[in-house]
């Protein structure tokens, strides 16, 4: 079995949603970035936890996963967000820019069909804050068909926590050890 992908979302995972009073978690630092299609006089403010880079690198350095971005930030994830966290250039799932008004137009996360096609039969652990019960059922069905799949769903107001990455490592270590490198 090949190395599982570690798919990473950004909004609600690395960039948490504001608290009820509009404030970010105290652990996060402010950054102004200029995504594709925006100008320097119209940046986007993001709040990132500087510890996330180190925690993610600890998992990446194990060599147990192949990390990739899976976010509506698309290529900006690797050119804007990753460097702010000290992450190397990572591949990304090139998600389409859909005209949708909900993130669950079919009752499940809009990214899922594109991710499923991108993954093929590759095992994966996918961290996203926006899964539905149908996404969790999809992961169970993939696993039952022999393609190990784990979904980790952080609270979008807290974002990624160290225990999520501990779960990633424990899950990968229980997979069959005949992985090709």
C-alpha positions in Angstrom: 0.0 0.0 0.0 1.3 3.5 -0.8 1.7 6.2 1.7 -1.6 7.8 2.7 -2.3 11.4 1.8 -2.7 13.9 4.6 -5.2 16.4 3.0 -5.4 19.7 4.8 -8.1 22.3 4.6 -7.3 25.9 5.7 -10.5 27.8 6.6 -11.8 26.5 9.9 -8.7 24.3 10.3 -5.6 26.6 10.2 -7.6 29.8 10.1 -10.3 29.4 12.7 -13.6 31.3 12.6 -13.9 34.2 15.0 -15.3 33.7 18.4 -18.8 35.1 19.2 -17.2 38.5 20.1 -15.3 38.5 16.7 -11.9 37.8 18.2 -9.6 35.0 17.0 -8.0 32.5 19.5 -5.2 34.1 21.5 -2.8 31.6 20.0 -3.1 33.0 16.5 -1.2 35.9 14.9 -2.5 38.3 12.3 -1.2 38.3 8.8 -2.4 40.2 5.7 -2.1 38.2 2.5 -2.9 39.0 -1.1 -4.7 36.0 -2.7 -4.8 35.5 -6.5 -7.2 37.9 -8.0 -6.7 40.6 -5.3 -4.5 43.6 -5.2 -2.0 44.7 -2.6 -4.4 47.5 -1.6 -7.1 44.9 -0.8 -5.4 42.2 1.3 -7.2 39.5 3.2 -6.5 39.3 7.0 -5.9 35.8 8.3 -5.1 34.5 11.8 -2.6 31.7 12.0 -1.2 29.7 14.9 2.6 29.7 14.5 2.7 26.3 16.3 0.8 24.7 13.5 3.8 24.7 11.2 6.0 22.9 13.7 3.2 20.4 14.5 2.5 19.7 10.9 6.3 19.4 10.1 6.6 16.8 13.0 4.0 14.7 11.1 5.5 15.3 7.7 9.0 14.4 8.8 7.9 11.0 10.0 7.6 10.0 6.3 4.3 8.2 7.0 2.1 10.5 4.9 2.1 12.5 1.8 0.8 16.0 2.6 -1.4 18.0 0.2 -3.6 21.0 0.5 -7.3 20.5 0.0 -8.8 23.9 0.2 -10.6 26.7 -1.7 -7.3 28.6 -1.3 -6.0 26.3 -4.1 -2.5 27.3 -5.2 -2.5 30.2 -2.7 -2.3 27.6 0.0 1.2 26.7 -1.0 2.4 30.2 -1.9 0.7 32.3 0.9 -0.4 30.2 3.8 2.3 27.5 3.9 5.3 29.9 4.0 3.7 31.8 6.9 3.8 28.5 8.9 7.2 27.5 7.7 5.9 24.7 5.6 7.6 23.5 2.4 5.8 23.7 -1.0 3.1 21.1 -0.9 0.9 19.9 -3.8 -2.7 20.8 -3.7 -6.0 19.4 -5.0 -6.9 21.7 -7.8 -10.5 22.2 -6.8 -12.9 23.9 -9.3 -14.4 27.3 -8.6 -18.1 26.3 -8.3 -21.0 28.7 -8.3 -22.6 27.4 -5.1 -24.4 29.0 -2.2 -23.8 26.2 0.3 -20.8 24.0 1.1 -23.1 21.0 1.0 -25.1 21.3 -2.3 -25.8 17.6 -2.4 -25.9 17.0 1.4 -22.1 16.4 1.6 -19.0 18.6 1.3 -18.7 20.1 -2.2 -15.0 19.1 -2.4 -15.7 15.4 -1.9 -16.4 14.3 -5.5 -13.3 16.1 -6.7 -11.2 14.7 -3.9 -12.5 11.2 -4.5 -11.5 11.4 -8.2 -8.1 13.0 -7.3 -7.3 10.3 -4.7 -8.3 7.3 -6.8 -7.6 4.3 -4.6 -5.0 6.1 -2.5 -5.5 5.9 1.3 -6.1 9.2 3.0 -6.6 11.1 6.2 -8.5 14.3 5.5 -8.7 17.2 7.9 -11.6 19.6 7.3 -14.1 21.3 9.5 -17.1 21.0 7.2 -17.9 17.3 6.9 -21.5 16.0 7.1 -22.8 12.5 8.0 -22.7 11.7 4.3 -19.0 12.4 4.2 -18.4 10.2 7.2 -20.4 7.4 5.5 -18.3 7.9 2.3 -15.1 7.4 4.4 -16.5 4.2 6.0 -17.5 2.9 2.6 -14.0 3.6 1.1 -12.4 1.9 4.1 -14.8 -1.1 3.7 -13.7 -1.4 0.0 -10.1 -1.6 1.1 -9.0 2.0 0.8 -8.2 3.3 4.3 -9.9 6.7 4.9 -10.1 8.8 8.0 -11.8 12.1 8.4 -10.8 14.5 11.1 -13.2 17.4 11.8 -11.9 20.2 14.0 -14.2 22.7 15.7 -14.0 25.6 13.2 -13.7 28.1 16.1 -10.7 26.3 17.5 -9.1 24.9 14.4 -6.4 22.3 14.3 -5.4 20.9 17.7 -2.3 18.8 18.6 -4.6 15.8 19.4 -5.8 15.8 15.8 -2.2 15.3 14.6 -1.7 12.6 17.2 -4.7 10.9 15.8 -3.2 11.1 12.3 0.0 9.4 13.4 -1.8 6.7 15.5 -4.1 6.0 12.5 -1.3 5.7 10.0 0.8 3.5 12.3 -2.1 1.0 12.5 -2.3 0.6 8.7 -0.7 -2.4 7.0 3.1 -2.0 6.9 3.7 -3.2 3.4 3.6 0.4 2.1 5.7 1.2 -0.9 7.9 4.3 -0.4 
